[in-house]
Structure formats: structure tokens, C-alpha cells
């Protein structure tokens, strides 16, 4: 039995988003648990589809002593404030010094954290941890699929283990895989070699989905390389590819991969093979994007003969990538074209949700909804909104992505503009529309509506693709800019192509 310190610090940072991640965002609960520290962490993460939950459960099964540190996550947003970063580090620093010595450390990290005081949030955290525990102690971290896996992260961690699905349905499973690798390293005590590679083009998030090609085939290969008979014969123990998080204006933004194993030549060869495979698929990372009016009109036409909902993905206003979840370009288009029966969610407008509650079910409130932040100069959509159904925002996710998540997102309401027949789900707190329970919480059965529009880029596919007639990807205003060419980079490293087969960044904007 080994004594293993366990903690986590999760944030996906869209440096172009308008809202920062403050300490308060890490402390409070939303879909994921609030800040947890010490023994309360073990029970606090139980049942969630998050890496720390899978890691803790598997470590207990393996008979190791778990020493809980701190764990916190905040919804994707712009820079983590220096205050938040340093407060979280202070908890780690105190616990690592007071509760040691340890045989190993497991960390639940994202991999795309950018703070006001460091562009490589995870690399800096690993450096500080190494300064406390030393260079030789095994430190294994799980990473999000969208990690911008930096050279410093690869250098400082004993091993990094990433998700293999997008939508992320394997988060807890990745935590489990990470600690199983850690257990193997502790038991076998064999030298482990590392091969790290970066790719030279950015991949838009919307085309990184592992439900579709080319990512599906790439990640099939990742699994085969790690688990295949030949790989085992060559001593490969772990393979991770992270397609990257383009809305991060940092030098090391972009796809990367890391391979670990006991045979140095085999590790290098495997890394070269995987890098070449991704490179060969560069031109395939592309697809059709519709503007709001095109999407509304096509959805209306398709819904006339469809037996299942037409799903619209409002990909640029995805709060899971730093979007405000309150832009109204798609809502206005659906209303303009009278997409009767259509429902869009979630529009984050706490004031409108509270006014709906005060107005009461069945009554009319005349006001604007959405555009609270006013991204891109947008204005709220004013109409006579009938309050159809109210909710308290407390429910449990049931889909493959959010399954087990305990939502606490404040007052909710389903409101309908009777002139157009279009409805909106209002909520008080930002959370990605990736679980059908978000709609059921205000009386909407998603499978029974003709058109459903979702503030999500890809995660919605886990729960909504099975009920969809078809999915249309919509390029409506939002802080998660889909095409990296449009992002106002300043710090991206020179030589990166801004999209697959696209222009090369020369350091000048």
C-alpha cells in the first residue's frame, strides 16, 4: 500500500472571453462540486463523472492510502485571477508540507488554464509542487481532451493521461486510468521514457468531436497503440493526444501528444507514428457552419417531415468554452422566421428568470431577455413572454456527459413568445446545455419538440444526438470564436497555422 496525495485544480481558459474566473467561481458549486479540502473531498466527489471521482474510487479499490489535498473547478471563462490562483496554491502548499511524506501524487488538472500571473497554469503548478516534493516522487496527472499540453507540463509530470472522448463521457474513467498507471509505476519501479510532440496547426473545437471523423479514427489508434498486443510487446504503457484549446492566446496553444513506455526507441517511434497520423488528417478537420437565418430556415423546412427533433448547436456561445450563454442571434432568427415550437436553452439571464418567477406561471411579462453581458454590442430581445413553467435550478444530470452532476443553477423559467411560437429556457448561472434534464427541469421533454437549439459546441452530442433527426452547426455571435483565424492572437508561437490548411501565424496582427 502506498500513501498517495490527491488533489485537483480545473479551469479551461478562453483568454478572449469577457468574464474572468474569480476565487468565488471556484468556491461555489454549479454542476460540479464546490471547493473541497481534506476528508470532505472523498465523499464530495462521489458519483460525479469527473476524473477525481474515478481516481479516488480506484485508489481505494487498489488498497492505497488516500491523502486528500484540495480540489476546485470553475466554469470556463477568461483568465483565472491571480488572487484565485494564489489562494488555491496556498492550500496545496500547506497540505503538501504538513501531510507528507508521500509515495506519489495524483492531480486532476485540465491543461488549458491561463492565469493573470502565468500563461501555463498547470506547468506552473507542477513546478511549485516539484519544489515541495522533489524531482523523483511520481507525479501523475489526468488532463482534459482540450489541454494545451505544454513542454513544461510534459517535463515536470512523471506521466500525463488525457481523456479520449469529446463529448467527454470518459472523465471518471480517465482518472481511473491515471491512477492505474501510477499504481503500475509504483509496483514495477522500471524506468519510463517519454516522447513529446506538438502539431503545427490549430483545430477548431467543433470539429474535434470523437463521434465523427477524423477524430474518431485517431483516437481508435490511440487506444490500439496503448492496449494492442504489439504495443505491449514494445513496452508502451500510456498514450495521450490532446487536440488543444484554440481560444487561448498563449505560445504553446495547439495540439500535442505524449507517449510513455519502457523502451526508448519504441516510445519515440510511437510518438512519430501518432503525430504523422494526425498530420495526415489535417484537411479533414472541417465542416459546414450556418448563419442563424440559414439555420432557422433549414430547421423549419427539415422539421416538416422529421420524426425527431432538429438540433441546432449554437457553438460560439458555449459557456463550456467561455461563452456568456446569453447571446441572442439564434433566438432572434428563430423568432424572425416563426419557428413555432422551437426551444432554445439555456439563456443565462438571472434578472429575467427572477422576474418570470415574480410574474407567475401563465402570465405575461414584457421585457428583454438575453444579451446581459452585451457581447458584440447585442441587445436583449424584447417581447411579450408568457411564463410557461418555473423551476428552482436544482436537479441531477442523467446524460452521458453530466450524469450524476448535482446542478444548482438558481431560478429557471420556460418562457414563450406567442407571436412566433418560440420558447427560451432561462437560467441564473452559466452551464453548458449538454443534458436533457436542463429542459425537463422546466417541463420540456426534448425528444418531443420539433426544433431544439443548444448553447454547446460538442458535449451536447452525448445526450442529444441519439434523439436528433439531424444536427445543424450554427455560427451565431459568441465569445467562443469557432474559426481561430478570427481570434485576435498576440502571443501564439510563430509558424502555427490558424486553422487546418489555413494561414500561418507570423506574429503580426
N, C-alpha and C positions, 0 to 999 in steps of 0.2 A: 504493500500500500504506500502510495506517495502522498505528500502533502502539497496540494495544488491551489494556488491563489487564483481566484476567478473574478473578473470584472468586465465592464464594458462602457464605451463612450461612443454613441452613434449620432452622426449627422451627415446628411447629404447636402452639400452647399452649392447652391446656384448663385454665383457671385454677381449675376445680373438681376437678381430678384430685388424687389423694393423693401422687403422686411427682413430684419436681422433675427438671428437666433439668440435670445437673451437667456439669462440664467433661469428666469421664471418659466420659459418654454421647456427647459429640461426638468424642472422640478415637478410640473403638473402632469397628470395623466391625460391622454386623449384616447387613441385606440390602443396604444401600448401602455405599459405600467409607468407610474411616476418614478422619480428618483428613488432608488433603493440602495441601502447600505447595510452591510453586516448580515446577520442571520435572517433578517426580513426579506433579503433578496431571494433566498431559496424558494420560499412559499410565494413570493410576489410575482415570479415569472412562470410559475407552474401553469401549464395548459395553453400558453401562448405559442404561436408559430413564429418564434424568434430564436436566433442562434443560442443565446444564453440559456434558454429553457432546454433545448436539446442537449447542450453541453452538460448542464448540471445533472440532468436525468441520467445521462450515460456515465458520467464520472461516478455517480452513486452506485450504478449497476456494476461498475468495474471495481468497486471497493475502495476508491481513493478518498482521502480526507479533503473535503472542500473547504477552503478558507475564503469566504465571500468578502470581496472588497466593496466597490461601489459600481452601480450601473445606472446609466441615464441615456435617454434619447429625446430628440426634439424633432418636430416636423420639418421637412425640407424647407429651407429659406436661404436668405443671403448669409453673409459672414457670421460665424459664431463670434459673439463679442469677446473681447479679451477678458472681461470680467467673468463670463461663464466658463471660458477655457481654464482660467487660473483657479477658479473655485473648484472645478472638477479635479484638476490636477492636485490641489491641496488635499482632497480626500484620498486619492490614490497614494500620494506621497506619505501621508500619515499612516495609512493602513499597511503599506508595504514595509515601512520601517518598524512599526510596532508589532505586527503579527508574524513577521518572519522568524526563522528562516523557512524557505520553501524549497521543494524539489522541482517545481516548474510553475509557470504562469500561463493561464489561458485568458485571452482577451476577445470580447465581442466588439469588433470595430466595423466601421462602414468602409472607409478607404477613400472617401471623397469629401473629407472635412477640410474646410478652409476657415481659419480664424483670423481675426484682425491682426494678431501678432505672429501668425505663421501660416504660410500657404500650404504646408504639408502637415495637417493636424495630426494624422496618425504617425507619420515619421517622427515628428517632434515628441509625441507621447512615448513612442518606443525608445527614443534616445534618452528621455528622462527616466524611464523605467530601467533601462540598462545601467544608467548611472547609479541606481539604487541596488539592483540585484546582481550586477556584474555581467560580463560578456559571455560567460559559459552556461548560465542557467537556461534550460529550454524555455523559450517563449513562443507559443503558438497562438495565432490569431485567425479568426474567421473574418471573411470580407464579403461585402455586398458585391453583387454582379456588376454594379456600376462604379466600382472603385477605380480611381485613377492611381493605379499601383505604381508607386514611385521607386526609384533606385534605393532611396534611404529605407523605405519600408522593407524591401527585399533584403537589404544588407543587415538590418537590425533584428529582424524576426528569425527565429530558428526555422519556422515554416509558416506559410500563409495559405489558407484554404478558402476558396470562394464558392458562392452559390453557382449552380448550373442551370437555373431556370429563370426565365423572365416571361410571364409573371413569376414572382418569387414564391413558389409553393414549397421550396425545399429549405427554408430558413432554419427551422429547428433541426432538420436533417444535416445541414452544413455544420452547425455547432457540434452535433454528434460525430460527424466525420473528423472534425478538427481535433476533438479530444481523443478519438480512437487513434489518430496519428500520433498525438502526444504520448499516449499510453505505449504505443509501439516503440517510439524513440526511447522512452524511459526503460523499457524492458530489454531491448536489444542492445542499446548503447553502441551502435555501429556508426561510423562516420556517414554523414549525409551531405551530399553535394547539391549545389543549387545552380540552375541556369535561368537567367532572366532575360527577357526580350521586350522591346517596345515596338509597336507598329507606327507607321508614319502617316496615318490618316484618321480623321475623326468619323465616328459612326453615329448618325442621329439616333436618339433613343427609340423612336417609333419603329425603326427597322432592326432593332436589336432583339426582337421577340424570338424566343426559342420555340414557339408554337409554329413558326413559319421558317422557310428557308431565307438566307443561307445559315442563320444561326443554329437551327435545329441540327443540321449535319455536322457543323463544327463542334457542338457540344456532345454529340454522339461520339465523335472522335476523342474528345477529352476524356470521356468515361472509358472508352476502349483502351486508350493509352495507359490509363491508371490501373484498370482492372483486368485487362487482357492477359492471356497466358504468356505471350511474348514479352509484354512489359514486365511481368513478374520475374521472368527469367533474366531480364536485364536489370532488375533491381530498382525499377521505378516505383516510388511509394506515394507520390502525390503530384497531380497536375491541375493547375488553376489558370484560367483565362478570364480576364476582366475586360469587356468591351469599352469601358470608360464612361465618364460622365461629362459630355461636351460643355454644359453650361458652367464651367469652372475656368476662370481666367488665371491659370497657373502654368508654369513652364512644363510641368510633367503631365498635363491633361492628355488623355487618349488611351487607346487600347494597350494592354500589356499582358504578359504571361510569365509564369514561373513554374519550373519543374524541379522536383526533388527526387533523389534516389541515391543508391549506394554505389553506383558505377558512374564515374565522372563522364566517360565518353558517351554512355547511353543517355545520360541526362542532357548533355549538350545536343545530341542527335535528336532527341525527342522534342526539345525546345525549337530547334531549327525546323523540324517537320511541321509542328503546330503553327509556327509563325508563317511558314510558306503556305499552309492551307488557308489561313485567314487572309493572307495577302492575295491569294488566287481568287478569292470570292469578293474582292473589293467592289467591283462594279455591280454585284448582286444586291448590295445593301441600299435598295431604292424602292420606291412605290408611289402610288397616286395620292395626292393631297388635294382636297376640295376646299373652295372657299365656302363661307357659311350659306350663301344663297344657293350655290350649286348643290351643297349637301342637303339643304332643306327640300329643294325641288326634287332631287333624285330620291330622297327618302319617301316623300309623299307618293311619288309615282310607284316605287317598289312596294310600298305598303298596301297598295290597292289589290295586289294579287298574292301577297305574302301570307303564310300561315303562322309566322313567328315574327317577333319584333325586328325592326330595322334599328341597328345600334349605330349611333354617331359618337365617335371618340373626339372630344374637344381637347386635343392633345396639348395645345400650347398653354392652356390654363389648368394644368395638372398640379394640384397642391403637393403631390408626391415628388415633384421636381422643382419646387419653389414658386409655383403659380399661386395667385391670390384666391383662386376658386370663386371669383366674383365678376369676371368679365362677362359681357352681355352680347357679344357679337352673334353667337349662335342662337341665343334666346330670341334676340330681335329678329333674326332671319326666319326662325320658325313661326313667330307671330306674324311677320310681314306676309308670309305665304300661307297663313292659316292652316298650319299643320295640326289639324284638330286631333286631339287625343295624345299628342306628343307630351312627354315629360322630360325635363332636364334637371339634373342634380349633380353635385349639390351647389347651390348658390349660397356662399357664405356671407350673410348679412344679418348680424345679430340684432340690429335695430328693427329690421323688417320682421324677423322671427318673433321678437318680443311684442311688436305692435299687432301681429297676427294673433298672438295669444290673448292680448287685451281686447281685440276685436271680437274674437269668439268664432267657433265653427258655424258655418252657414252664412256669415255676414260678409259685407264688402268693406275692404279698405282701399282707399285711393291713395297711392303713393308710388314712389320709385323704388325698385328693388335692384340689387346688384351694384357694381361699379363703386363699391365703398372706398376702395383704395384709389380708384380713378386711374388705373394703369392705362397708359397710352391716350390719356385725355377722355376716356369713356365717361358717359353719363348714365345714371340709373334709368331703367325702363319704367316709365310711368303708365299705369293702367288701373282699371277698377279690378282689383284682385279679390276673388271670392276665397275665403278661408275654408278649405275643404276638410282638413284634418290637422290636428295638433299632435305634437309628440314632445317627450322630455329629453330626447337625445341619449337615453340610457338603454343600451341593448348589446347583444353579443353577436359578433360576426359568425357566419356559418359557412362562408365560401372557402375555397382552397387557399387563398392568399390571407385573408383576415380571420380565418376560422379560429375561434377561441378568444379573439380580441374583445376586451370589455370597453365598449365605446361610452364615452362621457363627453358629448359634444354640445351640451347646452340645448336650449329650446329649439325645436324644429317645427316646420309647418309645410303643408302642401297647399299651394295657392294656385288658382286658375284664372287666367284672363278669358272671360267668357266670350269676348268678341272674336278671338282667334281659336279658342279651344285648347290653348297651350298651357301646360302647368309647369310649375317650378317647385322643387324641394328646397326649402330654406333651412339653413343651419347656422349655428353661432360660432363654431370652431372649424378650422380647416382640417379636412381629412379627405383623402382621395376616394372618389366614387368607384370602389372596386368590390363591393359586396352588396348582394341583393337586399340584405336586411336594412340597409340605409333607406331604401324605398318602402319596404314593408313597415318600417317604424312610423310612417305617416300614411299607411293604408293603401299603398300602391303595390300590386303584385306585378313585378317587372315582366314576366312572361305573357301578361295579358294586355299590354299596351302596344299600339301599332308602331310607335317610334320612341326610343329612349336615348337621350343624349347624356353622356357621362364625362365629367371632369377627370379624365385619366388618359394616360398615354398608352400603356400596355397592360398594367396589372388587372384592369377590368376583365380582360380576356379569360382569366381563370374561372370566373363565376358567370360571366355574361355570354361568352362565346357559345357555350352549349345551348343557350336559349335563343340565339340570334339567327334570323334568316340570312342576314349579311351584315358586314361591318364596314362603315364608311369612315375614313380618317379625315378629319376636318382641321383646316388651318385657320382658326379664329384667333383674335388677339389674346395674348397672354405672355407672362414673364418667362415661361419655358419656351424659348425660341427653338423651333424644330430644326431649322436649317442653320448649322453652325456658321455658314458664310455670313449670315446676318448678325452674328454676335460681335459686339464691339471689343474684340480682344485687344489687350495691350501687352500681356506677359507670356503668351503662348510661345513655345520654342520654335525657332525658325525651321523651315523645311517641312512642317506639318501640312498636309492637305486638309482644307477646311470642311470637306465632305468627301465621300468616296468618289474617286476620279475627278475631284474638283480642284479649285485653285490652291496654290501653295502659299502659306503664310510667310511673308518676308519681313515681318516685324514692323511694318508700316501700315497705319490705318488712315 
